[in-house]
Amino acid sequence: MAEGKKMLANYVPVYVMLPLGIISTENVLLDKEGLKQQLLKLKTAGIDGVMSDVWWGIVESKGPKQYDWSAYRSLVELIKECGMKMQAIMSFHQCGGNVGDEVTIPIPQWVLDIGEENPDIFYTDREGNRNKEYLTLGVDHLPLFHGRTAV
């Protein structure tokens, strides 16, 4: 095998994680021009693409089955315009309160409201403390969320 083809066969794409709060809780792409400049620098450095969380608490914040992808569409268009690729991490947990979390993005309020009536939708430790950062796996197939399941 020729050396060039051998190198391509062993090529590993490199992706860089975008900041957690690149999309505001109001569903706005922040500092678009600054981000564009950073993306172009990454492209020049040989980076293939970026990874970004896509937060449930932003996309479906207005209510069940009311999806607003507008800020993420703007982000994808900008990344594409810069000649890069994007890996989307579908994040169904809260951001905030953990190591490295610079922003707070809760799960949708309408889900938290359901949790007020039925706190068993959240993980619970032996002492009875509820963790409202994520839904328990026990509700994956129960239609507790306005007639739909958590999955």
N, C-alpha and C positions, 0 to 999 in steps of 0.2 A: 504494500500500500504506500502511495506517495506520502511524503511527510505532511503536506498541507491537508490531505484528506484524513490522515491519521489524527491530526490536531483537531479537525472539525468533528470527527467521530467521538473524541474525548471532551468536547467542549461542554462546559457547565455554565448555563446562564446565571448572571448575577443580578439580584434584585435588592433594592434598598427600601427599608421601611420609611414611609412618610410619617410625620408627626401625628399623634393621636387626634389632635384637635384641628386638623386641616379643614374640616367641615364644622361649622358652628352648630350649636344646639338649635339655632334658628334655621338650619338647613341652607347655609350660605357658604360657598367656597371662599376661604379667607386668603387675602394677599395673593391674588391670582398672578399679578406681574412678578412679584418676588419668587413665587413658586416656579413660574416659567423659567426665570433665570437660573434657579437651582437645578431644575430638570435638565436644562441645556448644559450646565456644567457637568452633571452626572453623565449625560450622553457623551460628552467630550472625553470623559475619563474611561469610557468603555463599558459603562453600566447598561445592562439590557432593559431594565424596567424598574418599576417601583411596586411596593405592596402597600395597600391601604385597608384599614378596617372600614366596613360598611355597617354603620350602627343601626340596629333595630330601633333604638330609642329616638333616632332622627327620622328614619325613612317612614315609620308607621306611627309617628307621634300624635297625629291628629285624631286617630281612632282606628278601630279594627277594620282592616282591609282598605284603609285610606293611605295609599302609598304615594310618597313624593320623592322621586329619584332625581329631582332637578339639579341639586348641587353635585351629586355624584356623576351625573351626565356631563356637567361642565368639567369636572375633574378628568373624566375619561377622555373627553375631547381635547383638553389641554395636553394630557400625556401623549395622546396620539399625534397631536400637532408637533410635539417635540421629538417624534420618531421613536418613542419608547413603548413598552408594554406595561400592562397593569395586572397584578394579582390581587383579587378582591377577597378579603377575609370577611365572611358574613358573621358579624359579632352580635350574638343574641344575649349578651351579658352587659352589666353596667361597667362603664369605665369610670374610675375614680376611687380613691381610697386605698389604692395598692401601690407598691413600689413602682416608680417610674410613671405613674399616672399624673399628668400635668393638667388634665381637664376632668370634668365630671359630666358624664353622659349617662343618665339613668335609663333603665328599661322604660318602655312607654307608660305614661301615667295611667292610662286606662287599664293596663295590666296590674299596676300597683293597686289601683282601686279594687280590682277583683280580689287581690291578695288581702285587702282589708276585711272583706267578707269571708274569704277562704284562705287563711294563712298557710294551709297545708300545701299550697302551690310552690312554696319556697323550701329550700333545704333547711333542715332543723337539726341542731346538735343535741347531744344527750341532755343538756341543761335546758333545752326548750328554746334556745335562741334561734331566731329566724334570720336567714341570709337573703336579703332582697336583691342581691346582685344578679341572680340567675334563677330560672325555674327548675324545680326538681324534675328528674327523669320520670318520676311517678305520674306526672300529668301529660306525658307525651301523647297518649291516645285517648284522653278524656275531653269531651267537648265543653270545656269550662270557659272558653274565651269567646263569648257571643256566638255560640253554636259551632265553633271550630276547635280543633285540638291545638296543642302547642307546636306540633310538628308541621 
